[in-house]
Amino acid sequence: RVRESSREFERIRESLRELERVRESSSVFESVRESSREFERARESSRESSRESEREFEKFERIRENSRELESSREFERVRESSREFQRVRESSRGLSVGIPLAAMTLGKG
């Protein structure tokens, strides 16, 4: 009977050791799962940073394009102003070429 109790006690001790191994494995597994979650969070954060960088680059590209368009429109304005200036000079010189002979004829009659 003592022997039987001793074997029973040994089986219980073995079961406890087995439970301890399972608990340790479970703990390791949980630790691995948490590391995996942390990795996933870091990866998502990295993706978000990448998307943010992409958005910033697109903004920069739009600003650069708008700047080019603005510069083109300024250049266009300068050309238009030069054209107007040329037109004014042409008009005034036309007026002079008509006005001088007219004045001479008027003076000549006086």
C-alpha positions as CSV (number, residue, x, y, z in Angstrom):
1,R,0.0,0.0,0.0
2,V,2.9,2.4,0.8
3,R,4.4,1.4,-2.6
4,E,1.2,2.2,-4.3
5,S,0.9,5.6,-2.6
6,S,4.5,6.2,-3.6
7,R,3.8,5.5,-7.2
8,E,0.7,7.7,-7.1
9,F,2.8,10.4,-5.5
10,E,5.3,10.0,-8.3
11,R,2.6,10.3,-11.0
12,I,1.3,13.4,-9.4
13,R,4.8,14.9,-9.3
14,E,5.3,14.0,-13.0
15,S,1.9,15.6,-13.8
16,L,3.0,18.7,-12.0
17,R,6.3,18.8,-13.9
18,E,4.3,18.4,-17.1
19,L,2.0,21.3,-16.1
20,E,5.1,23.4,-15.4
21,R,6.5,22.7,-18.9
22,V,3.1,23.6,-20.4
23,R,3.0,26.8,-18.4
24,E,6.5,27.8,-19.5
25,S,5.7,27.0,-23.2
26,S,2.5,29.0,-22.8
27,S,4.5,31.9,-21.4
28,V,7.0,31.7,-24.3
29,F,4.2,31.5,-26.8
30,E,2.5,34.6,-25.2
31,S,5.8,36.4,-25.3
32,V,6.2,35.5,-29.0
33,R,2.7,36.7,-29.7
34,E,3.3,40.0,-28.0
35,S,6.5,40.5,-30.0
36,S,4.6,39.7,-33.1
37,R,1.9,42.4,-32.2
38,E,4.7,44.9,-31.5
39,F,6.3,44.1,-34.9
40,E,2.9,44.6,-36.6
41,R,2.4,47.9,-34.8
42,A,5.9,49.0,-35.9
43,R,5.2,47.9,-39.5
44,E,1.9,49.8,-39.6
45,S,3.6,52.9,-38.1
46,S,6.3,52.6,-40.8
47,R,3.6,52.3,-43.5
48,E,1.8,55.4,-42.2
49,S,5.1,57.3,-42.2
50,S,5.7,56.2,-45.7
51,R,2.2,57.4,-46.7
52,E,2.7,60.7,-44.9
53,S,6.0,61.2,-46.8
54,E,4.2,60.4,-50.1
55,R,1.5,63.0,-49.3
56,E,4.2,65.6,-48.4
57,F,6.0,64.8,-51.7
58,E,2.7,65.2,-53.6
59,K,2.1,68.6,-51.9
60,F,5.6,69.7,-52.8
61,E,5.1,68.6,-56.4
62,R,1.8,70.6,-56.6
63,I,3.5,73.7,-55.1
64,R,6.4,73.3,-57.6
65,E,3.9,73.0,-60.5
66,N,1.8,76.0,-59.2
67,S,5.1,77.9,-58.9
68,R,5.9,77.1,-62.5
69,E,2.5,78.1,-63.7
70,L,2.7,81.3,-61.7
71,E,6.1,82.1,-63.2
72,S,4.7,81.3,-66.7
73,S,1.7,83.6,-66.1
74,R,4.1,86.4,-64.8
75,E,6.2,85.9,-68.0
76,F,3.0,86.1,-70.0
77,E,2.0,89.3,-68.2
78,R,5.4,90.8,-68.9
79,V,5.1,89.9,-72.6
80,R,1.6,91.3,-72.7
81,E,2.8,94.6,-71.1
82,S,5.7,94.8,-73.5
83,S,3.2,94.3,-76.3
84,R,1.0,97.1,-75.0
85,E,4.1,99.3,-74.6
86,F,5.0,98.6,-78.2
87,Q,1.5,99.4,-79.3
88,R,1.5,102.7,-77.4
89,V,4.9,103.7,-79.0
90,R,3.6,102.7,-82.4
91,E,0.4,104.7,-81.9
92,S,2.3,107.8,-80.7
93,S,4.8,107.5,-83.6
94,R,1.9,107.2,-86.0
95,G,0.4,110.3,-84.5
96,L,3.7,112.1,-84.9
97,S,4.0,111.1,-88.6
98,V,0.5,112.4,-89.2
99,G,0.8,115.4,-86.9
100,I,4.1,116.9,-88.3
101,P,3.0,117.4,-91.9
102,L,-0.4,118.7,-90.7
103,A,1.3,121.2,-88.4
104,A,3.6,122.3,-91.3
105,M,0.7,122.8,-93.6
106,T,-1.2,124.8,-91.0
107,L,1.9,126.9,-90.3
108,G,2.5,127.4,-94.0
109,K,-1.0,128.8,-94.6
110,G,-0.7,131.1,-91.6
